């Protein structure tokens, strides 16, 4: 067998009992699986311990901070970040193992995602080009200092993988709305320093523009009812982000 570098897969979790086992099965080829939990109250801890992985609990501030804390704790030189609702496909696994055994490698790798919403595949709706840097050398990558939608910044060359992650975004609207509330609150905080007075443009025109972009320009219409729902939810998230910022401004006064 060809020698290759070893890899740590980092899985951040919070109440992921429905997702974690399948995620762990998809990364059982890794040299180390490192689950970083934000004090789950469900069976996440039990599932992780049954799988005999490395498990720690660490106080959650935001996603980027949690991952930036975990990355230096990885045992091996290469790390891969995999969320609990993601699955590493066999094609991607084989490609990663080839990368780890190759002498000519980039410092980081951007990985595409195939998305599913309530179990249905989403081929358009602005999600068709979804990708993120998830595989990189431990000392070459850190997440941006942002509370939401933080990307990994790589010190060096970034390449693209052919293999993709399967991303099972939401299982129910209850789960979506719980995450939605956290996201819009954090997004409003991120916007606070960059946005002055919240106006009609923020509350009406920007949500409308988001819907038009995702449903028509990004071809959400081709995803049928799923695309319509995703586009409406995206527009509503923009509205609530600015509505929460408006609420923050009132409380500041």
N, C-alpha and C positions, 0 to 999 in steps of 0.2 A: 504494500500500500504506500502511495506517495506521501511523503511527509508534508504536513501543512501546519499553519499557525492555528492555535487554539482560539476559541471564541466563547464569550459570555453573552447569553441572551437575557436582557433585562425586561421584566414584565411588571409595570406599575399596576396596582389593583386597588379597588375599593368596592366591596360588595359585588364581586364578580362570580358568584357561585354558579350561575347559569352558563358562563362563558369559559371559565378558567380551565376546566379539564380538557376541552377540545383544543384550546390554545396550547397547553402543555404537551399534548400528544403531537402537535404539529412541529414542535421544536425539540423533540426528545433526542435528536441527533447532536445537539449542542454539547460542548464540553462542560459548560456550567449554565444552569438556569437559575437566575437570581430574581426572585419575586419580592418587590418592594411594595408593601401594603400600607394603606393609610388608615389603619385601625378599623377594618371591616367588622360589621356586626352580624354578618351571615356566615355561611359555611366556607368562605374563602380560605381561612386559615387551615381548616380541617382538610380540604382538598389539596392544598399545597403540601402539607405535611405527609399526606398519604402518598404523594408523588415523589417524596424524598428529594426535594429541591432545596436550595439555599433560600431562606425566608427571613426577612426582617420587617419590622414595622417602624415607620418614620412619619413624623407629623407633616401633614400636607399643607402647603401654602398655596401653590399653584402647580400646574403640570410641568412647566419648564424648570422651576426650582427643584421639584421632586426628582426629575430625571437628571438634572445637573449634580444633585447630591449623589445619586446612585452610580453614575458613570465612573468616577474615580474608585469606587468600591469594587468594581469588577476585577476578578482575578486575572483575566487574560487580556492580551494586547488588543484584540479585536472585540468590539461590542456590537450588538444589534438590539435595537429597541422594538419590542413587539407589544402592542396593546392587547388586552385580554379579549377584545372582540375581533381580533385579527387571526388569520391562519396562514402559516407559511406553506405554500403549495410545494409539491414534490419537485416541480420544475425549478422553483426558486431555491429550494434546499440544495439541489444538485449544483446549481450555478454558484451558490455561496461557497460550497465546499471546493469547487474548482478555483474560485478566486483566492481562497485561503491557501491553496497549494501552488499558486502561480507566483513567479518572481516579479512579474510586471503588473503592479496593482496601483489603483488610485488610493487616495487617503480616505475617500468616502464614496458611498454609492447611493444614488437616488433610486427608489423602488416604486413602481407603479402599483396602484390598488384597484382591484375589481370590487365594486361596492354593491351591497345588498341592503334594501330598506324594507323592514317587516318581512324578510325572507325573499323579497322579489329583487331580481337583478336590475340595477340602474345603469343603463348604457349611455345615457346622455345627461340632460339636466345640469350641465356644468361640471359633472363628476367624471366625464370621460377621460380627462387628462389628469386625474388625481394622482399625485405622487409625492413622496417625501423622502428625505435622507434618513435612512434608518441603520445603515451598516457603515461603520467607520472605525478607524484606529482610536483607541481609548483616549490618547493624549492629543488627538487632532480635532475633536469635535465637541462643541457645547451648544446648548440651546440659547436663543436670544432671551434677553431679560424682558419678557412680555408675559402678561397673565393669560392671554388667549392667543391661539394660532401662532405660537412661537416655532420658528424653524431652527434646524441645526445649522450652525456656521462651521464650515470645515476649513482648517488651515492646510490647504493643499488642493490637489486635483480632485474633481468629483466626476464619476462616471455613472452610466445608467445601466441597470440590469434589464435583462429580457424577461425574467420571471417576475411574477406579481404576487402581492399579498391579497388574500381574500378578506374583505372588510365587512363584517356583519354589523351595520351601524346601530340599528335599534330594533328591539323585539316587540315593543308596544308603545303606544302614545304616552302612557304613564311614565315609562322610562325616558322617553324623549323630553317630556315637559320637565322632569326633574333636572335633567342635564341642561335644558334650555334656560331654566331659571338661574342656574349657576353661571352659565356662559354669558348671558346678557348682563348680569351684574358685574362680572369681571370685565367684560368688553366696555361697559360704561366707565369703569374706573380707568381703563387704558386710554379712553378717549378724552377724559377730563382735562388733561393738560394740553390737548391739541384742539379742543373745540370750545368756543366761547358760548354765546347765547344760543340755546336750542330754538330753532325757528321752524316755520312751515316747511321749508326745504328739507330739513332733517326728518321731520315727522311724517310728511306726506310724499314728497317727490322722491326721496332716496329709497324708501320701501317700494314705491311703484317702479322705479328704475331697476331695482334688484329683481322684481318679478319678471319684467320684460326681458331682462338679460338672460335669466335662467330658463324661462319657459319658451321664449321665441329665439333669441340669439344663440343660446346654448342648447337648443333643440329639446328642451324638456317635454315639449308637445309630443315627441316621438316615444316617450316613455309612458304615454297614456295617463290613466288616473294617478299612477305613482308619480309621474313627472309633475302633474298639476299640484298634487299635495306637497311635494318637495319644494316647488317654486313658491307656493303660498306660505309655507313655513319659513322659507328663507327671507321673504319679504317681511313677515311678522317679526323675525328676529332682529332685522334692521330697525323696525319701528320701536321695539321694546328696548333696544340698546339706547336709543336716544330718549325714549320716554323715561328710562331709569336715570339717565344723565340729567334730564330736566328735574326729576325728583331730587337728585343730589344737590342741584343748584338751589332749589327751594329750601332744603334742610340747612344748607350752608348759610343762608340769610337768617 
